[in-house]
Amino acid sequence: MTTRRKEDYQESLIKRSLRYLNTGFPVHFTGPPGVGKTTSALQLAKKRNRPVIFMSGHEDLSTNDLIGSFSGYKRNKLDDNYIHTVRKVEENVEESWKKGRLYEAVEQGHTVIYDEFTRTSPAVNNLFLPVLEERILPLFGTKRTASYIDVHPKFAMIFTSNPLEYSGVHPSQDALRDRMITMRFQLMEEERKHQVLASETSLKDKDISMILSIVSRAEEKKNEQGGSVRLPLMIAKVADRYQMKVSGDNPNFREVCYDILWHHEDDMSDEEFEELFSK
């Protein structure tokens, strides 16, 4: 989709996504790492003015984590000896129930951000099908009296995922994907990255351009595909916070670039690192 104005890419995405959430449809942000999926999800969730629950997908996530489980027993004992000649003793033992994060969100009408949901087993993610379609949360395997609870009318979900070729990612089920509105994030062009850094910091345009140029040169030396905003944003935020002069002549700024980029460019020679700051 072509951006009509330089400044309303993010505004348009959030506005469209908010419409879908408020109509009752979950949204799904998918794309490579570092293109702003999680940041956009957080911004979108805040727009709803509802409590937000953030969950990260991972291999060990279970239905107990989502629904809840019994956490032990509660013992209540009443020893009534108010009348001297009469002693009344009552003792009750009850199982303690700890609500899962999804249970709490469904019950209270929170907004859930399920980050990188495809890192969780598809068998566990099947739980979301009745939540999104029938608007109920099944309580199977919980020994609860009720077999399900109704989903609060204000409940909403935002999913994010990385492409399938990334490590640790499971294929998402067609049935689940069909119930979402998917917004695809592409690798960012320099203009878009410039917008992000300008919105997140108070740096001047020329300083932002220099940071982007340094990171771009580092990516070229490694033959890596550019498009992620994560590394330039890290450099920009540190420089902005400590009011550093963005220049190759500033040793503090050079140290920031070294620390942030060297880990990713660990086979770069000192000479190659110096070339990052060339005009």
N, C-alpha and C positions, 0 to 999 in steps of 0.2 A: 504494500500500500504506500503510495507516494505521500510524503509529508507536505501539506499545503503551506505551512508557515514554519519557520525555523524553530520557534519556541513551543509549538503545541503538539509535538509527538507524544510526550508523556501525558499531557493533559487529555489528549484524545483517547489514549489507551485506558487511562483511569476512568474517564467519563463513560466510555462504552462498557467497560467491565462492571462498573457500579450499576448501570442499568440492568445488566443480566443478573447480578446478585439480588438486586431489589425485586426482580421479577420471579425469583425463586430458583434460578439456575446457577450451579457452581461454575466457576471459571478455572481454567487450567493454563498456566504460563509455562511454555516449554521452549527450550533452546540451550545452546552451549553455556558452560560456566562463564561468569563474569560479564554478562550482558544486562544485568539489572532485574532478573526475575524476582528474587527474594525482596529486594528493595521496593519494587513496584507492588508486590503483594502486601507488604507492610503499609505502604502509603494507601493502598486501596482499602485495607481493613480499617484503618483509622477514619476513613471517610464515612463509615457506617455508624460511627458513634455508639458502638457496642463493645463490650469487653472482648478482648482478643486472646485466643489460645494458640500458641505456636508449637507445632509438633514436627519433629524431623523423622523422616523415614529411615529405617535401618533394618538389617536382617533379623535382629533379635526382638523387634517389636511384636507383641502378641495381642490377641483379643482381650486378654486380662488387662493389659495396659490401657486399652481403649474403653472397654466396658466397665471393668472393675473386678474385684475379687474379694473373697472373705479373708480378712487379715488376722483373725484370731477370735477370742471369745471375751465377752464382757460378763462379769459376775456381779449381781446386785443382791445384797443381803439386808433384810429388814429384821431387826431384833427389837420388838415392842414389849417393854415391861412396865408400861405406864400404870397398869393396875398391879399391885404387888403380888396378888394371888394368881394372876393370869400372865402367862408369858407367850407371846406370839412370835414365831420365827418364820420368815419367808425367804426363800433363796431362789433366784432366777439366773440361769445361764443362757446368754444369747450370743450368737455368732456376730462378729463385727464385720460390717461391709464397708469397703473403701471404694468410692466411685472412681472410675477411670476418667481420663481427660475428655474423651468423646462423650461419655455419659453426661458429664457436667455441662459440656457445651450444648448438647442437644436439649437438655433439661432447662437450661437458663437462657438459651437463645444467643449464645456467643458466636463470634466469627472465628472460624478455625482456619489457620494457615497450615497446610500439610506440605511441608517443604521436602522436595525430592522423594515423593511418595513411591516412586518405582524402585526404590532401594528396599522396600518392605516386600515380604513374600506376597504373591498374588492371592494366596489362600486367606491371608489376614485382611487384605484389601477388599475381599468379597463382602466384608461386613458393611462397606459403604453403599452397596447396591440398594438395599431396602431403605437406607437413610435418605438417599437421593431420590429414589423413585416413589416408594410408598410413604415416605416421611415417617418411618418408624425405626427405632433402634431395637433389634432383637436382643434378648437377654439369655441366649442359650448357654447352657453350662454354668449358670450362676446360682442355681438353687433358690432363685427369687420366686415369690408368689406369682408376680406378673410375668408374662412371657415376652413383653416388649414395653417400651414407653414411646409416647408420641413425640415427634420432633417439634420443638418450639417454633412458632411461625417466623420469628426473627433470626433463626439459625441460618448461617451461611457458611460455605466452604470455598477456599481458594487453594488449588493444588499447584505445585511447581514440579518440574521434572527436567532431567538432562536427557540428551539423545541416547538411544539404546546402545550405541557403540562404547559408551563410557563404562568404566569398570564398576561392577557391583550393581548394575541396573537390570531390573527384570522387565520383560515385555508387559505392558499394561493390558488388562483385559478389554476386549472390544465392548463388552456390555457396560463397563465402567466408563470407558472413554466416550461412548455414545451419549452418556448422560451429562457430559461437560461441554462447555463452550471453550474451545482451545484457541489461545492467542499465541502465535508463534513469534519468538524473539530471534532476530538475526544478529550475527556479528556486527558490531557497530562500525559505522564509517567515522572518519576523523571529525566530521562536523558534529555528529551526534555525541561523540565522546567529549568534545569541547563543551557542548551544552551541559552535559552531566557535571563536569568539573566546575563550570561556571555557577551552576545551581547549588553545588555542595560546598563551595569555598568562596572567598572574597578575592581570589587572585585576579590579576589583570590578564587580559586576553593574551598578551605577548608571553606572559609567564606560563599560561596554560599550554600555549602552542609549543613552547620549548620542552615542557615535560612530556607532551605527547610525542614530540620528535625524538627525544631520548629513548623512550620506551619502544617506539617503532624501530629505531636502529638496533636496539637490543634483540627484538624479535626477528629482524632480518638476519642478524648474525647467526641465529639458531635455526633459521629457516622455519620459524613457527608462524602459524596463521594468526594474524592480528585480529583485533575486533573486541577483545575483552577490555573493559574499562577498569578492572580491579586494581592492577598495578599502578597506572597513572593516578588513579584516585587516592591510593595510599600515599604516594609521594606528595600529591597536591595538598592533602589534608595535614600532613606533618609540616610542610613548608608554610602553610597558611597559619596553623596554630602558633608556630614559633616565629612568625614574621620573617622568614628567611629570604634572603635575596636569591631569586631563582637564576643562578648563573654557574657556569663551570668554574669560575674563579672563586666561588664561595666554598671553602672546605666543608662547612656544615651541610650544605646542600649536596655536595658530592658524596659525603658519608651516607646520607639518606638514600641516595640512588644506589650506592654500593650495597647497602644492607638489604634493600628491597629487591634489587635486580640480580645481585650476585648469586643468590640461592637458586634462582631459575636459570642463570647463565653460568653454571659452576665450571665450565670448561673455557671461559673467556679469559684471555690473557690480559695483563695490565695494559698493553698497548691497545688492545681492542676496547677495553673499558674507556681509555682516554678518547678514543674515536667517537664515543657516544656524545661527547660534548663539543665536537667540531661543528663549525657553522655549516 
